[in-house]
Amino acid sequence: MLCCQNRADTSRRCTPVRRFPRWRGLSGFAALAIVAPLLSGCSLLGGLSGSRQVAPASMTVTSPEFRTAVPLPPQYTCAGPGFSPPLYWSGAFSEQPRSFALVVDDGLAPITPFVYWIVFDISPTTTAIAQNRLPTGARQAQNSAGTARYDPPCPKGSATHMYRFTVYALDTYLKLPDGVGLRPAWSAIAQHVIAVGRLTVKGQIVARGLRRVDAAG
């Protein structure tokens, strides 16, 4: 991907967008603030400057099938059926969320971030996503593969991967159409964050050419 240094530059001198290792230590909120402008074609659109909260509250994200820093189980990768994993979240909010959103990405992908799944307009009364299911009324945005579903990770070679399951509490329903593009979905999420939580797991090398299946059933 090329990023023009100056949008008014008629010579269109561009430089490659590079992955920044320092993102690894940032909170989900801070990482989203940096990444969103890159996803929107190097413009400032999609950043968190429009958010009403400078420091969002913290949330806890867990899964009954895996925990922090362990390899992602094969049933949630292309080594198995490629199910979307079950997740739970909780938190104490000073402002009642109007909806939740989920972003699953790889923080150490060669092209960062590589987004596997975006779910939004999750009901504010919902605190979990079941395996291979979407909560009633929730919608999906396109991922980095261009499909509006869970794209099961398929790590290969010796590269390290870090899968991040980040839940955002938002102050509004996004009301975007099902299948909306990755960039507008991520930008909309960024503008309405009031709390954030993350579960991070490791990548596990799998064989090539294994079957993938749709996540929502």
Secondary structure, DSSP 8 states (H G I E B T S, - for coil): -EEES-TT-TT--EEE----GGGGGS-HHHHHHHHHHHHTTTSSTTSGGG-S-SS-EE-EEE-SS--TTSB--GGGSTTTT-----EEEE---SS--SEEEEEEEETT-SSS-EEEEEEEEE-TT--EE-TT---TT-EEE--TTS-SS-------TT---EEEEEEEEESS-----TT--HHHHHHHHHTTEEEEEEEEEE-----TT-----S--
